[in-house]
Amino acid sequence: MANQQRGNSAYGLDKQLADKALAKYDKQSEEEAKDWIEALTSHSIGDDFGLGLKSGVVLCDLANALDPSLKLKPTSSTMPFKQMENISA
């Protein structure tokens, strides 16, 4: 999968594992989760579900919507270490 992120094709066992994971992926469940998250947070995730959640801002807002006592304050920085702080909060 790391090869696919760099634009290279996966070969051999890597390709088999990537194909197997892709076959299990349920696009309908993704859409349902996306709609639910957007309804609770008023954020638009966009077409790429993973990319929409990557920064952690939407996830922090979702956690705050589910449990207001958390009072998480997400950082909307594009720096990877700041995004990781949002996700690990």
C-alpha positions in Angstrom: 0.0 0.0 0.0 2.9 2.3 0.6 3.9 1.9 -3.0 0.4 2.9 -4.2 0.6 6.1 -2.2 3.8 7.0 -4.1 2.1 6.3 -7.4 3.9 3.0 -8.0 2.0 -0.2 -8.6 2.1 -2.9 -6.0 3.4 -6.3 -7.1 3.2 -9.9 -5.8 2.0 -10.3 -2.2 1.5 -6.5 -1.7 -0.8 -6.4 -4.7 -2.8 -9.4 -3.5 -3.2 -7.9 0.0 -4.2 -4.5 -1.4 -6.7 -6.2 -3.7 -8.1 -8.3 -0.8 -8.5 -5.2 1.3 -10.2 -3.3 -1.5 -12.6 -6.2 -2.1 -13.8 -6.0 1.5 -14.3 -2.2 1.4 -17.9 -1.3 1.6 -18.6 2.0 -0.2 -22.2 2.1 1.0 -21.0 2.0 4.7 -18.5 4.7 3.9 -21.4 6.9 2.5 -23.5 6.2 5.6 -20.7 7.1 8.0 -19.9 10.2 5.9 -23.5 11.4 6.0 -23.7 10.7 9.8 -20.5 12.6 10.5 -21.5 15.5 8.3 -24.9 15.7 10.1 -23.3 15.8 13.5 -20.4 18.2 12.8 -21.7 20.4 10.0 -18.4 19.7 8.2 -18.3 18.7 4.5 -15.9 15.7 4.2 -15.7 15.8 0.4 -15.3 12.9 -2.0 -12.2 11.3 -0.5 -13.3 10.0 2.9 -9.7 9.3 4.2 -8.4 12.7 3.1 -11.4 14.4 4.6 -10.6 12.9 8.0 -6.8 13.1 7.8 -6.3 16.4 9.6 -8.3 15.2 12.6 -10.3 18.4 12.8 -13.5 16.6 11.8 -12.8 13.8 14.2 -12.2 16.2 17.1 -15.5 18.0 16.3 -17.3 14.6 16.1 -15.9 13.6 19.5 -17.1 17.0 20.9 -20.5 16.5 19.4 -20.8 13.0 20.9 -19.4 14.1 24.3 -19.4 17.8 24.9 -17.5 17.4 28.2 -14.4 16.5 26.2 -13.9 20.1 25.0 -11.3 19.2 22.4 -9.7 22.1 20.5 -8.5 20.9 17.1 -5.7 22.6 15.3 -6.3 23.3 11.6 -2.6 23.3 10.7 -1.4 21.4 7.7 1.8 20.2 9.5 1.7 16.5 9.9 2.7 16.5 13.6 -0.1 18.9 14.4 -2.6 16.7 12.5 -1.4 13.7 14.5 -2.0 15.6 17.7 -5.6 16.1 16.7 -6.0 12.4 16.0 -4.4 11.3 19.3 -6.3 13.9 21.4 
